[in-house]
Amino acid sequence: MKDISVQQLAAALKQNKTFILLDVRENYEFKIGHIACVHIPMDEIPKRASELDCQKETYVMCRSGKRAAAVANFLNTNHNFSNIGIVIGGVEAYANEIDQSIEV
């Protein structure tokens, strides 16, 4: 797995790089604030993993990184996501370091 910092994520988004950004926070957390991404709450991942392309570069994020690590490991182990990592520090770090307009 290859993790990405929020600075690297911001640069990749600015350059319109092709990858999946997966937010696994709960619906109520997502509604508070988010960036452009695919949203599938963590508890729905097992039944919705097929909605994602396991061949694409994928970064998982949550509020701080713990849930993202668990989901990335699950997708890697159970669904052959070989090019997957987490956003280090999650939405909280992104909001603090990149875009303060995002509420966490």
PDB file as gemmi writes it, atoms N, CA and C in Angstrom:
CRYST1    1.000    1.000    1.000  90.00  90.00  90.00 P 1                      
ATOM      1  N   MET A   1       0.846  -1.186   0.000  1.00  0.00           N  
ATOM      2  CA  MET A   1       0.000   0.000   0.000  1.00  0.00           C  
ATOM      3  C   MET A   1       0.889   1.246   0.000  1.00  0.00           C  
ATOM      4  N   LYS A   2       0.409   2.280  -0.652  1.00  0.00           N  
ATOM      5  CA  LYS A   2       1.130   3.536  -0.726  1.00  0.00           C  
ATOM      6  C   LYS A   2       0.215   4.634  -0.195  1.00  0.00           C  
ATOM      7  N   ASP A   3       0.620   5.230   0.909  1.00  0.00           N  
ATOM      8  CA  ASP A   3      -0.186   6.295   1.498  1.00  0.00           C  
ATOM      9  C   ASP A   3       0.183   7.636   0.866  1.00  0.00           C  
ATOM     10  N   ILE A   4      -0.703   8.615   1.055  1.00  0.00           N  
ATOM     11  CA  ILE A   4      -0.519   9.927   0.454  1.00  0.00           C  
ATOM     12  C   ILE A   4      -0.761  10.994   1.525  1.00  0.00           C  
ATOM     13  N   SER A   5       0.051  12.032   1.514  1.00  0.00           N  
ATOM     14  CA  SER A   5      -0.147  13.148   2.451  1.00  0.00           C  
ATOM     15  C   SER A   5      -1.240  14.058   1.903  1.00  0.00           C  
ATOM     16  N   VAL A   6      -1.768  14.910   2.748  1.00  0.00           N  
ATOM     17  CA  VAL A   6      -2.809  15.832   2.277  1.00  0.00           C  
ATOM     18  C   VAL A   6      -2.233  16.818   1.265  1.00  0.00           C  
ATOM     19  N   GLN A   7      -0.957  17.145   1.392  1.00  0.00           N  
ATOM     20  CA  GLN A   7      -0.320  18.029   0.413  1.00  0.00           C  
ATOM     21  C   GLN A   7      -0.228  17.332  -0.950  1.00  0.00           C  
ATOM     22  N   GLN A   8       0.142  16.047  -0.948  1.00  0.00           N  
ATOM     23  CA  GLN A   8       0.205  15.284  -2.195  1.00  0.00           C  
ATOM     24  C   GLN A   8      -1.191  15.131  -2.801  1.00  0.00           C  
ATOM     25  N   LEU A   9      -2.194  14.915  -1.948  1.00  0.00           N  
ATOM     26  CA  LEU A   9      -3.570  14.800  -2.421  1.00  0.00           C  
ATOM     27  C   LEU A   9      -4.023  16.098  -3.070  1.00  0.00           C  
ATOM     28  N   ALA A  10      -3.763  17.221  -2.421  1.00  0.00           N  
ATOM     29  CA  ALA A  10      -4.164  18.524  -2.968  1.00  0.00           C  
ATOM     30  C   ALA A  10      -3.501  18.759  -4.329  1.00  0.00           C  
ATOM     31  N   ALA A  11      -2.231  18.408  -4.446  1.00  0.00           N  
ATOM     32  CA  ALA A  11      -1.521  18.575  -5.722  1.00  0.00           C  
ATOM     33  C   ALA A  11      -2.123  17.673  -6.792  1.00  0.00           C  
ATOM     34  N   ALA A  12      -2.426  16.425  -6.436  1.00  0.00           N  
ATOM     35  CA  ALA A  12      -3.018  15.485  -7.396  1.00  0.00           C  
ATOM     36  C   ALA A  12      -4.390  15.965  -7.859  1.00  0.00           C  
ATOM     37  N   LEU A  13      -5.192  16.488  -6.933  1.00  0.00           N  
ATOM     38  CA  LEU A  13      -6.507  17.018  -7.294  1.00  0.00           C  
ATOM     39  C   LEU A  13      -6.372  18.225  -8.222  1.00  0.00           C  
ATOM     40  N   LYS A  14      -5.414  19.100  -7.915  1.00  0.00           N  
ATOM     41  CA  LYS A  14      -5.198  20.299  -8.723  1.00  0.00           C  
ATOM     42  C   LYS A  14      -4.756  19.933 -10.139  1.00  0.00           C  
ATOM     43  N   GLN A  15      -3.982  18.847 -10.261  1.00  0.00           N  
ATOM     44  CA  GLN A  15      -3.486  18.402 -11.563  1.00  0.00           C  
ATOM     45  C   GLN A  15      -4.477  17.495 -12.288  1.00  0.00           C  
ATOM     46  N   ASN A  16      -5.648  17.289 -11.684  1.00  0.00           N  
ATOM     47  CA  ASN A  16      -6.678  16.426 -12.260  1.00  0.00           C  
ATOM     48  C   ASN A  16      -6.172  15.014 -12.546  1.00  0.00           C  
ATOM     49  N   LYS A  17      -5.325  14.496 -11.666  1.00  0.00           N  
ATOM     50  CA  LYS A  17      -4.836  13.122 -11.835  1.00  0.00           C  
ATOM     51  C   LYS A  17      -6.004  12.159 -11.664  1.00  0.00           C  
ATOM     52  N   THR A  18      -5.913  11.012 -12.334  1.00  0.00           N  
ATOM     53  CA  THR A  18      -6.982  10.022 -12.287  1.00  0.00           C  
ATOM     54  C   THR A  18      -6.727   9.027 -11.163  1.00  0.00           C  
ATOM     55  N   PHE A  19      -7.612   9.006 -10.202  1.00  0.00           N  
ATOM     56  CA  PHE A  19      -7.571   8.055  -9.096  1.00  0.00           C  
ATOM     57  C   PHE A  19      -8.922   8.090  -8.405  1.00  0.00           C  
ATOM     58  N   ILE A  20      -9.163   7.105  -7.560  1.00  0.00           N  
ATOM     59  CA  ILE A  20     -10.388   7.090  -6.766  1.00  0.00           C  
ATOM     60  C   ILE A  20     -10.059   7.611  -5.387  1.00  0.00           C  
ATOM     61  N   LEU A  21     -10.812   8.586  -4.929  1.00  0.00           N  
ATOM     62  CA  LEU A  21     -10.716   9.068  -3.558  1.00  0.00           C  
ATOM     63  C   LEU A  21     -11.987   8.596  -2.866  1.00  0.00           C  
ATOM     64  N   LEU A  22     -11.820   7.711  -1.905  1.00  0.00           N  
ATOM     65  CA  LEU A  22     -12.945   7.069  -1.233  1.00  0.00           C  
ATOM     66  C   LEU A  22     -13.053   7.563   0.200  1.00  0.00           C  
ATOM     67  N   ASP A  23     -14.156   8.208   0.526  1.00  0.00           N  
ATOM     68  CA  ASP A  23     -14.425   8.690   1.884  1.00  0.00           C  
ATOM     69  C   ASP A  23     -15.315   7.655   2.567  1.00  0.00           C  
ATOM     70  N   VAL A  24     -14.848   7.111   3.685  1.00  0.00           N  
ATOM     71  CA  VAL A  24     -15.583   6.039   4.371  1.00  0.00           C  
ATOM     72  C   VAL A  24     -16.233   6.503   5.676  1.00  0.00           C  
ATOM     73  N   ARG A  25     -16.345   7.810   5.851  1.00  0.00           N  
ATOM     74  CA  ARG A  25     -16.998   8.316   7.060  1.00  0.00           C  
ATOM     75  C   ARG A  25     -18.508   8.065   7.002  1.00  0.00           C  
ATOM     76  N   GLU A  26     -19.134   8.174   8.137  1.00  0.00           N  
ATOM     77  CA  GLU A  26     -20.585   8.014   8.221  1.00  0.00           C  
ATOM     78  C   GLU A  26     -21.277   9.155   7.470  1.00  0.00           C  
ATOM     79  N   ASN A  27     -22.537   8.935   7.104  1.00  0.00           N  
ATOM     80  CA  ASN A  27     -23.298   9.939   6.353  1.00  0.00           C  
ATOM     81  C   ASN A  27     -23.333  11.285   7.066  1.00  0.00           C  
ATOM     82  N   TYR A  28     -23.557  11.284   8.375  1.00  0.00           N  
ATOM     83  CA  TYR A  28     -23.648  12.558   9.099  1.00  0.00           C  
ATOM     84  C   TYR A  28     -22.307  13.297   9.081  1.00  0.00           C  
ATOM     85  N   GLU A  29     -21.191  12.583   9.102  1.00  0.00           N  
ATOM     86  CA  GLU A  29     -19.869  13.219   9.033  1.00  0.00           C  
ATOM     87  C   GLU A  29     -19.642  13.814   7.646  1.00  0.00           C  
ATOM     88  N   PHE A  30     -20.018  13.062   6.639  1.00  0.00           N  
ATOM     89  CA  PHE A  30     -19.844  13.493   5.262  1.00  0.00           C  
ATOM     90  C   PHE A  30     -20.640  14.765   4.986  1.00  0.00           C  
ATOM     91  N   LYS A  31     -21.844  14.847   5.537  1.00  0.00           N  
ATOM     92  CA  LYS A  31     -22.701  16.021   5.320  1.00  0.00           C  
ATOM     93  C   LYS A  31     -22.108  17.279   5.942  1.00  0.00           C  
ATOM     94  N   ILE A  32     -21.343  17.132   7.015  1.00  0.00           N  
ATOM     95  CA  ILE A  32     -20.731  18.282   7.688  1.00  0.00           C  
ATOM     96  C   ILE A  32     -19.727  18.960   6.764  1.00  0.00           C  
ATOM     97  N   GLY A  33     -18.919  18.148   6.074  1.00  0.00           N  
ATOM     98  CA  GLY A  33     -17.937  18.709   5.157  1.00  0.00           C  
ATOM     99  C   GLY A  33     -17.163  17.616   4.453  1.00  0.00           C  
ATOM    100  N   HIS A  34     -16.850  17.849   3.168  1.00  0.00           N  
ATOM    101  CA  HIS A  34     -16.111  16.862   2.386  1.00  0.00           C  
ATOM    102  C   HIS A  34     -15.488  17.512   1.162  1.00  0.00           C  
ATOM    103  N   ILE A  35     -14.632  16.772   0.499  1.00  0.00           N  
ATOM    104  CA  ILE A  35     -14.093  17.193  -0.783  1.00  0.00           C  
ATOM    105  C   ILE A  35     -14.639  16.231  -1.838  1.00  0.00           C  
ATOM    106  N   ALA A  36     -14.437  16.554  -3.094  1.00  0.00           N  
ATOM    107  CA  ALA A  36     -14.963  15.718  -4.183  1.00  0.00           C  
ATOM    108  C   ALA A  36     -14.399  14.303  -4.085  1.00  0.00           C  
ATOM    109  N   CYS A  37     -15.289  13.334  -3.985  1.00  0.00           N  
ATOM    110  CA  CYS A  37     -14.856  11.955  -3.772  1.00  0.00           C  
ATOM    111  C   CYS A  37     -16.021  10.989  -3.983  1.00  0.00           C  
ATOM    112  N   VAL A  38     -15.717   9.710  -3.821  1.00  0.00           N  
ATOM    113  CA  VAL A  38     -16.739   8.669  -3.761  1.00  0.00           C  
ATOM    114  C   VAL A  38     -17.012   8.449  -2.275  1.00  0.00           C  
ATOM    115  N   HIS A  39     -18.276   8.429  -1.890  1.00  0.00           N  
ATOM    116  CA  HIS A  39     -18.610   8.244  -0.477  1.00  0.00           C  
ATOM    117  C   HIS A  39     -19.323   6.911  -0.277  1.00  0.00           C  
ATOM    118  N   ILE A  40     -18.671   6.030   0.470  1.00  0.00           N  
ATOM    119  CA  ILE A  40     -19.292   4.773   0.891  1.00  0.00           C  
ATOM    120  C   ILE A  40     -18.935   4.587   2.365  1.00  0.00           C  
ATOM    121  N   PRO A  41     -19.897   4.696   3.267  1.00  0.00           N  
ATOM    122  CA  PRO A  41     -19.586   4.515   4.691  1.00  0.00           C  
ATOM    123  C   PRO A  41     -18.909   3.166   4.952  1.00  0.00           C  
ATOM    124  N   MET A  42     -18.026   3.148   5.929  1.00  0.00           N  
ATOM    125  CA  MET A  42     -17.220   1.971   6.231  1.00  0.00           C  
ATOM    126  C   MET A  42     -18.047   0.697   6.366  1.00  0.00           C  
ATOM    127  N   ASP A  43     -19.160   0.766   7.066  1.00  0.00           N  
ATOM    128  CA  ASP A  43     -19.946  -0.451   7.292  1.00  0.00           C  
ATOM    129  C   ASP A  43     -20.631  -0.966   6.021  1.00  0.00           C  
ATOM    130  N   GLU A  44     -20.664  -0.153   4.958  1.00  0.00           N  
ATOM    131  CA  GLU A  44     -21.261  -0.588   3.693  1.00  0.00           C  
ATOM    132  C   GLU A  44     -20.232  -1.130   2.694  1.00  0.00           C  
ATOM    133  N   ILE A  45     -18.950  -0.974   3.017  1.00  0.00           N  
ATOM    134  CA  ILE A  45     -17.885  -1.399   2.095  1.00  0.00           C  
ATOM    135  C   ILE A  45     -17.994  -2.876   1.693  1.00  0.00           C  
ATOM    136  N   PRO A  46     -18.199  -3.812   2.632  1.00  0.00           N  
ATOM    137  CA  PRO A  46     -18.251  -5.221   2.210  1.00  0.00           C  
ATOM    138  C   PRO A  46     -19.285  -5.510   1.122  1.00  0.00           C  
ATOM    139  N   LYS A  47     -20.452  -4.884   1.200  1.00  0.00           N  
ATOM    140  CA  LYS A  47     -21.479  -5.168   0.197  1.00  0.00           C  
ATOM    141  C   LYS A  47     -21.428  -4.238  -1.011  1.00  0.00           C  
ATOM    142  N   ARG A  48     -20.615  -3.168  -0.935  1.00  0.00           N  
ATOM    143  CA  ARG A  48     -20.556  -2.220  -2.049  1.00  0.00           C  
ATOM    144  C   ARG A  48     -19.187  -2.127  -2.717  1.00  0.00           C  
ATOM    145  N   ALA A  49     -18.261  -2.971  -2.325  1.00  0.00           N  
ATOM    146  CA  ALA A  49     -16.900  -2.925  -2.882  1.00  0.00           C  
ATOM    147  C   ALA A  49     -16.896  -3.074  -4.397  1.00  0.00           C  
ATOM    148  N   SER A  50     -17.867  -3.796  -4.937  1.00  0.00           N  
ATOM    149  CA  SER A  50     -17.932  -4.011  -6.385  1.00  0.00           C  
ATOM    150  C   SER A  50     -18.209  -2.717  -7.155  1.00  0.00           C  
ATOM    151  N   GLU A  51     -18.633  -1.669  -6.462  1.00  0.00           N  
ATOM    152  CA  GLU A  51     -18.862  -0.376  -7.112  1.00  0.00           C  
ATOM    153  C   GLU A  51     -17.549   0.319  -7.458  1.00  0.00           C  
ATOM    154  N   LEU A  52     -16.460  -0.179  -6.898  1.00  0.00           N  
ATOM    155  CA  LEU A  52     -15.146   0.421  -7.098  1.00  0.00           C  
ATOM    156  C   LEU A  52     -14.320  -0.422  -8.067  1.00  0.00           C  
ATOM    157  N   ASP A  53     -13.406   0.216  -8.779  1.00  0.00           N  
ATOM    158  CA  ASP A  53     -12.533  -0.481  -9.727  1.00  0.00           C  
ATOM    159  C   ASP A  53     -11.218  -0.818  -9.034  1.00  0.00           C  
ATOM    160  N   CYS A  54     -11.002  -2.092  -8.775  1.00  0.00           N  
ATOM    161  CA  CYS A  54      -9.813  -2.524  -8.036  1.00  0.00           C  
ATOM    162  C   CYS A  54      -8.521  -2.294  -8.814  1.00  0.00           C  
ATOM    163  N   GLN A  55      -8.619  -2.007 -10.103  1.00  0.00           N  
ATOM    164  CA  GLN A  55      -7.431  -1.757 -10.929  1.00  0.00           C  
ATOM    165  C   GLN A  55      -6.956  -0.309 -10.836  1.00  0.00           C  
ATOM    166  N   LYS A  56      -7.822   0.587 -10.365  1.00  0.00           N  
ATOM    167  CA  LYS A  56      -7.466   2.003 -10.316  1.00  0.00           C  
ATOM    168  C   LYS A  56      -6.739   2.348  -9.019  1.00  0.00           C  
ATOM    169  N   GLU A  57      -5.861   3.322  -9.117  1.00  0.00           N  
ATOM    170  CA  GLU A  57      -5.193   3.862  -7.940  1.00  0.00           C  
ATOM    171  C   GLU A  57      -6.290   4.410  -7.016  1.00  0.00           C  
ATOM    172  N   THR A  58      -6.274   3.991  -5.753  1.00  0.00           N  
ATOM    173  CA  THR A  58      -7.340   4.342  -4.817  1.00  0.00           C  
ATOM    174  C   THR A  58      -6.741   4.832  -3.509  1.00  0.00           C  
ATOM    175  N   TYR A  59      -7.289   5.935  -2.995  1.00  0.00           N  
ATOM    176  CA  TYR A  59      -6.905   6.450  -1.678  1.00  0.00           C  
ATOM    177  C   TYR A  59      -8.153   6.524  -0.824  1.00  0.00           C  
ATOM    178  N   VAL A  60      -8.047   5.992   0.381  1.00  0.00           N  
ATOM    179  CA  VAL A  60      -9.172   5.942   1.308  1.00  0.00           C  
ATOM    180  C   VAL A  60      -8.957   6.998   2.379  1.00  0.00           C  
ATOM    181  N   MET A  61     -10.039   7.689   2.725  1.00  0.00           N  
ATOM    182  CA  MET A  61      -9.937   8.684   3.789  1.00  0.00           C  
ATOM    183  C   MET A  61     -11.117   8.583   4.739  1.00  0.00           C  
ATOM    184  N   CYS A  62     -10.871   8.975   5.973  1.00  0.00           N  
ATOM    185  CA  CYS A  62     -11.916   9.088   6.987  1.00  0.00           C  
ATOM    186  C   CYS A  62     -11.599  10.372   7.747  1.00  0.00           C  
ATOM    187  N   ARG A  63     -12.015  10.476   8.990  1.00  0.00           N  
ATOM    188  CA  ARG A  63     -11.755  11.715   9.720  1.00  0.00           C  
ATOM    189  C   ARG A  63     -10.271  11.882  10.019  1.00  0.00           C  
ATOM    190  N   SER A  64      -9.640  10.814  10.551  1.00  0.00           N  
ATOM    191  CA  SER A  64      -8.239  10.953  10.943  1.00  0.00           C  
ATOM    192  C   SER A  64      -7.317   9.873  10.373  1.00  0.00           C  
ATOM    193  N   GLY A  65      -7.856   8.761   9.904  1.00  0.00           N  
ATOM    194  CA  GLY A  65      -7.028   7.743   9.278  1.00  0.00           C  
ATOM    195  C   GLY A  65      -7.224   6.320   9.762  1.00  0.00           C  
ATOM    196  N   LYS A  66      -7.803   6.118  10.931  1.00  0.00           N  
ATOM    197  CA  LYS A  66      -7.947   4.760  11.480  1.00  0.00           C  
ATOM    198  C   LYS A  66      -8.909   3.905  10.661  1.00  0.00           C  
ATOM    199  N   ARG A  67     -10.078   4.416  10.385  1.00  0.00           N  
ATOM    200  CA  ARG A  67     -11.053   3.658   9.584  1.00  0.00           C  
ATOM    201  C   ARG A  67     -10.537   3.457   8.163  1.00  0.00           C  
ATOM    202  N   ALA A  68      -9.879   4.468   7.626  1.00  0.00           N  
ATOM    203  CA  ALA A  68      -9.341   4.371   6.273  1.00  0.00           C  
ATOM    204  C   ALA A  68      -8.341   3.228   6.173  1.00  0.00           C  
ATOM    205  N   ALA A  69      -7.482   3.086   7.174  1.00  0.00           N  
ATOM    206  CA  ALA A  69      -6.490   2.011   7.160  1.00  0.00           C  
ATOM    207  C   ALA A  69      -7.171   0.648   7.179  1.00  0.00           C  
ATOM    208  N   ALA A  70      -8.216   0.521   7.988  1.00  0.00           N  
ATOM    209  CA  ALA A  70      -8.942  -0.755   8.065  1.00  0.00           C  
ATOM    210  C   ALA A  70      -9.615  -1.074   6.731  1.00  0.00           C  
ATOM    211  N   VAL A  71     -10.221  -0.086   6.095  1.00  0.00           N  
ATOM    212  CA  VAL A  71     -10.898  -0.302   4.812  1.00  0.00           C  
ATOM    213  C   VAL A  71      -9.883  -0.616   3.714  1.00  0.00           C  
ATOM    214  N   ALA A  72      -8.776   0.114   3.682  1.00  0.00           N  
ATOM    215  CA  ALA A  72      -7.745  -0.148   2.673  1.00  0.00           C  
ATOM    216  C   ALA A  72      -7.218  -1.574   2.808  1.00  0.00           C  
ATOM    217  N   ASN A  73      -6.987  -2.002   4.029  1.00  0.00           N  
ATOM    218  CA  ASN A  73      -6.516  -3.364   4.268  1.00  0.00           C  
ATOM    219  C   ASN A  73      -7.561  -4.389   3.822  1.00  0.00           C  
ATOM    220  N   PHE A  74      -8.819  -4.137   4.143  1.00  0.00           N  
ATOM    221  CA  PHE A  74      -9.912  -5.034   3.737  1.00  0.00           C  
ATOM    222  C   PHE A  74      -9.997  -5.146   2.215  1.00  0.00           C  
ATOM    223  N   LEU A  75      -9.960  -3.998   1.524  1.00  0.00           N  
ATOM    224  CA  LEU A  75     -10.072  -4.011   0.063  1.00  0.00           C  
ATOM    225  C   LEU A  75      -8.860  -4.692  -0.576  1.00  0.00           C  
ATOM    226  N   ASN A  76      -7.698  -4.466  -0.016  1.00  0.00           N  
ATOM    227  CA  ASN A  76      -6.488  -5.105  -0.526  1.00  0.00           C  
ATOM    228  C   ASN A  76      -6.560  -6.615  -0.344  1.00  0.00           C  
ATOM    229  N   THR A  77      -6.937  -7.039   0.838  1.00  0.00           N  
ATOM    230  CA  THR A  77      -6.958  -8.466   1.183  1.00  0.00           C  
ATOM    231  C   THR A  77      -8.100  -9.223   0.514  1.00  0.00           C  
ATOM    232  N   ASN A  78      -9.288  -8.652   0.503  1.00  0.00           N  
ATOM    233  CA  ASN A  78     -10.483  -9.368   0.058  1.00  0.00           C  
ATOM    234  C   ASN A  78     -10.950  -9.065  -1.364  1.00  0.00           C  
ATOM    235  N   HIS A  79     -10.472  -7.966  -1.948  1.00  0.00           N  
ATOM    236  CA  HIS A  79     -10.964  -7.574  -3.273  1.00  0.00           C  
ATOM    237  C   HIS A  79      -9.843  -7.218  -4.239  1.00  0.00           C  
ATOM    238  N   ASN A  80      -8.618  -7.621  -3.924  1.00  0.00           N  
ATOM    239  CA  ASN A  80      -7.467  -7.462  -4.823  1.00  0.00           C  
ATOM    240  C   ASN A  80      -7.164  -6.028  -5.235  1.00  0.00           C  
ATOM    241  N   PHE A  81      -7.368  -5.079  -4.325  1.00  0.00           N  
ATOM    242  CA  PHE A  81      -6.959  -3.705  -4.587  1.00  0.00           C  
ATOM    243  C   PHE A  81      -5.463  -3.634  -4.298  1.00  0.00           C  
ATOM    244  N   SER A  82      -4.637  -3.692  -5.331  1.00  0.00           N  
ATOM    245  CA  SER A  82      -3.194  -3.709  -5.116  1.00  0.00           C  
ATOM    246  C   SER A  82      -2.583  -2.313  -5.099  1.00  0.00           C  
ATOM    247  N   ASN A  83      -3.300  -1.338  -5.634  1.00  0.00           N  
ATOM    248  CA  ASN A  83      -2.776   0.027  -5.703  1.00  0.00           C  
ATOM    249  C   ASN A  83      -3.646   0.925  -4.820  1.00  0.00           C  
ATOM    250  N   ILE A  84      -3.584   0.667  -3.508  1.00  0.00           N  
ATOM    251  CA  ILE A  84      -4.458   1.365  -2.565  1.00  0.00           C  
ATOM    252  C   ILE A  84      -3.642   1.903  -1.396  1.00  0.00           C  
ATOM    253  N   GLY A  85      -4.062   3.037  -0.886  1.00  0.00           N  
ATOM    254  CA  GLY A  85      -3.422   3.634   0.279  1.00  0.00           C  
ATOM    255  C   GLY A  85      -4.414   4.521   0.994  1.00  0.00           C  
ATOM    256  N   ILE A  86      -3.952   5.167   2.038  1.00  0.00           N  
ATOM    257  CA  ILE A  86      -4.829   6.066   2.783  1.00  0.00           C  
ATOM    258  C   ILE A  86      -4.331   7.498   2.654  1.00  0.00           C  
ATOM    259  N   VAL A  87      -5.228   8.427   2.953  1.00  0.00           N  
ATOM    260  CA  VAL A  87      -4.872   9.832   3.061  1.00  0.00           C  
ATOM    261  C   VAL A  87      -4.439  10.038   4.514  1.00  0.00           C  
ATOM    262  N   ILE A  88      -3.160  10.297   4.714  1.00  0.00           N  
ATOM    263  CA  ILE A  88      -2.606  10.432   6.059  1.00  0.00           C  
ATOM    264  C   ILE A  88      -3.245  11.623   6.768  1.00  0.00           C  
ATOM    265  N   GLY A  89      -3.837  11.369   7.932  1.00  0.00           N  
ATOM    266  CA  GLY A  89      -4.477  12.424   8.712  1.00  0.00           C  
ATOM    267  C   GLY A  89      -5.919  12.682   8.338  1.00  0.00           C  
ATOM    268  N   GLY A  90      -6.367  12.121   7.222  1.00  0.00           N  
ATOM    269  CA  GLY A  90      -7.763  12.203   6.816  1.00  0.00           C  
ATOM    270  C   GLY A  90      -8.291  13.589   6.528  1.00  0.00           C  
ATOM    271  N   VAL A  91      -9.612  13.691   6.582  1.00  0.00           N  
ATOM    272  CA  VAL A  91     -10.291  14.956   6.292  1.00  0.00           C  
ATOM    273  C   VAL A  91      -9.875  16.030   7.296  1.00  0.00           C  
ATOM    274  N   GLU A  92      -9.628  15.623   8.519  1.00  0.00           N  
ATOM    275  CA  GLU A  92      -9.211  16.572   9.556  1.00  0.00           C  
ATOM    276  C   GLU A  92      -7.911  17.281   9.152  1.00  0.00           C  
ATOM    277  N   ALA A  93      -6.914  16.517   8.708  1.00  0.00           N  
ATOM    278  CA  ALA A  93      -5.651  17.103   8.275  1.00  0.00           C  
ATOM    279  C   ALA A  93      -5.842  17.958   7.022  1.00  0.00           C  
ATOM    280  N   TYR A  94      -6.670  17.472   6.084  1.00  0.00           N  
ATOM    281  CA  TYR A  94      -6.930  18.236   4.862  1.00  0.00           C  
ATOM    282  C   TYR A  94      -7.563  19.586   5.202  1.00  0.00           C  
ATOM    283  N   ALA A  95      -8.527  19.567   6.099  1.00  0.00           N  
ATOM    284  CA  ALA A  95      -9.204  20.809   6.489  1.00  0.00           C  
ATOM    285  C   ALA A  95      -8.238  21.749   7.221  1.00  0.00           C  
ATOM    286  N   ASN A  96      -7.387  21.217   8.060  1.00  0.00           N  
ATOM    287  CA  ASN A  96      -6.451  22.046   8.825  1.00  0.00           C  
ATOM    288  C   ASN A  96      -5.320  22.599   7.970  1.00  0.00           C  
ATOM    289  N   GLU A  97      -4.816  21.788   7.040  1.00  0.00           N  
ATOM    290  CA  GLU A  97      -3.609  22.163   6.312  1.00  0.00           C  
ATOM    291  C   GLU A  97      -3.839  22.676   4.895  1.00  0.00           C  
ATOM    292  N   ILE A  98      -4.960  22.308   4.279  1.00  0.00           N  
ATOM    293  CA  ILE A  98      -5.177  22.659   2.871  1.00  0.00           C  
ATOM    294  C   ILE A  98      -6.369  23.592   2.666  1.00  0.00           C  
ATOM    295  N   ASP A  99      -7.527  23.231   3.200  1.00  0.00           N  
ATOM    296  CA  ASP A  99      -8.758  23.986   2.935  1.00  0.00           C  
ATOM    297  C   ASP A  99      -9.539  24.187   4.231  1.00  0.00           C  
ATOM    298  N   GLN A 100      -9.304  25.317   4.861  1.00  0.00           N  
ATOM    299  CA  GLN A 100      -9.950  25.601   6.147  1.00  0.00           C  
ATOM    300  C   GLN A 100     -11.453  25.833   6.040  1.00  0.00           C  
ATOM    301  N   SER A 101     -11.976  25.923   4.806  1.00  0.00           N  
ATOM    302  CA  SER A 101     -13.423  26.114   4.644  1.00  0.00           C  
ATOM    303  C   SER A 101     -14.193  24.819   4.877  1.00  0.00           C  
ATOM    304  N   ILE A 102     -13.496  23.685   4.912  1.00  0.00           N  
ATOM    305  CA  ILE A 102     -14.143  22.395   5.128  1.00  0.00           C  
ATOM    306  C   ILE A 102     -14.338  22.195   6.618  1.00  0.00           C  
ATOM    307  N   GLU A 103     -15.577  21.929   7.025  1.00  0.00           N  
ATOM    308  CA  GLU A 103     -15.862  21.638   8.420  1.00  0.00           C  
ATOM    309  C   GLU A 103     -15.668  20.144   8.652  1.00  0.00           C  
ATOM    310  N   VAL A 104     -15.177  19.818   9.830  1.00  0.00           N  
ATOM    311  CA  VAL A 104     -14.913  18.415  10.156  1.00  0.00           C  
ATOM    312  C   VAL A 104     -15.805  17.983  11.303  1.00  0.00           C  
TER     313      VAL A 104                                                      
END                                                                             
